[in-house]
Amino acid sequence: MVMKTVGIAELKAHLSEHLQAVRRGETLTVLDRREPIARIVPLHETAGGLVVRPPRGALHDIPLPGPTRSGRDADVVDDLMAERRERL
């Protein structure tokens, strides 16, 4: 396994090339100011074998939440803060 390090700016600037290297089997360690923060590995090397399932339906089929507790014109932040106070 070949492991290479890459800084965030370099990764952003040349993302396509780095992803091609991952496709070829390389592992990238992402650095933030020389500190390792992430690793990009080829999909076949991930533990547990990631399984991608087809969607169960279309996005527009997901039901939207109902109106806020205070009514349609209420401030969502106020409702959130009230809910948090109730949990305490």
C-alpha positions in Angstrom: 0.0 0.0 0.0 1.4 3.4 -1.0 0.6 6.2 1.4 1.1 9.8 0.5 0.5 13.0 2.4 -1.2 16.1 1.0 -2.1 19.5 2.5 -5.6 20.9 2.4 -4.8 23.6 -0.1 -3.0 21.1 -2.5 -5.9 18.7 -2.1 -8.4 21.4 -3.0 -6.4 22.7 -5.9 -5.8 19.2 -7.5 -8.7 17.1 -6.1 -9.3 15.2 -9.4 -5.7 14.1 -9.6 -5.6 13.0 -6.0 -8.8 11.0 -6.4 -7.3 9.3 -9.5 -4.4 8.3 -7.3 -6.8 6.8 -4.8 -8.6 4.9 -7.6 -5.2 3.4 -8.5 -4.9 2.1 -4.9 -3.0 4.9 -3.1 -4.0 6.1 0.3 -3.8 9.9 1.1 -3.3 11.3 4.5 -4.7 14.9 4.6 -2.6 17.4 6.6 -3.7 20.6 8.2 -0.6 22.6 8.9 1.5 19.4 9.0 -1.0 17.7 11.4 -2.7 14.6 10.0 -6.5 15.1 10.1 -8.0 12.6 7.7 -7.2 9.7 5.5 -8.7 9.0 2.0 -8.5 5.3 1.2 -9.7 3.3 -1.8 -13.2 2.1 -1.3 -12.2 -1.6 -1.5 -9.9 -1.1 1.6 -12.5 0.3 3.9 -13.2 -1.8 7.0 -16.5 -3.6 6.9 -17.0 -3.0 3.2 -19.2 0.0 2.6 -22.4 -1.0 0.9 -24.2 1.6 -1.2 -27.9 0.9 -1.4 -30.3 2.3 -4.0 -32.6 5.0 -2.7 -36.0 3.8 -1.4 -37.8 6.7 -3.1 -37.5 10.1 -4.5 -36.5 13.1 -2.4 -39.8 14.8 -3.0 -41.6 11.8 -1.4 -40.1 12.6 2.0 -42.9 14.2 4.2 -42.1 17.7 5.4 -42.5 18.4 9.2 -45.6 20.1 10.3 -46.0 23.7 11.4 -44.0 25.0 14.3 -45.6 24.9 17.7 -46.1 28.6 17.7 -47.7 28.8 14.3 -46.5 29.6 10.7 -45.1 33.1 11.4 -43.2 32.0 14.5 -39.4 32.3 14.8 -37.9 28.8 14.4 -35.0 29.8 16.7 -37.5 30.8 19.5 -39.2 27.4 19.1 -35.9 25.6 19.3 -34.8 27.6 22.4 -38.2 26.8 24.1 -37.8 23.1 23.3 -34.3 23.1 24.8 -35.6 24.8 28.0 -38.2 22.1 28.3 -35.6 19.4 28.2 -33.6 20.9 31.1 
